[in-house]
């Protein structure tokens, strides 16, 4: 049996929800770490800006889950700024 330590709900939109769960003892999810360097920082902001606008499909830069990469996604990055847990 796997126990869940943390659930991250990264956004709501019509028909879309980004949800990540980390098992106890495993690494906590960090969906805001878009470039995979294990911290949320300036590189992730640059990736959001580079993908600004409507998502053609599901895109990892759409952290708010509203189907558009926009200022809401910048706010998600700011709220998670720093090393991933």
HELIX and SHEET records of a PDB file:
HELIX    1   1 UNK A   42  UNK A   50  1                                   9    
HELIX    2   2 UNK A   71  UNK A   79  1                                   9    
SHEET    1   A 2 UNK A   4  UNK A  13  0                                        
SHEET    2   A 2 UNK A  16  UNK A  23 -1                                        
SHEET    1   B 2 UNK A  39  UNK A  40  0                                        
SHEET    2   B 2 UNK A  82  UNK A  83 -1                                        
SHEET    1   C 2 UNK A  53  UNK A  54  0                                        
SHEET    2   C 2 UNK A  68  UNK A  69 -1                                        
END                                                                             
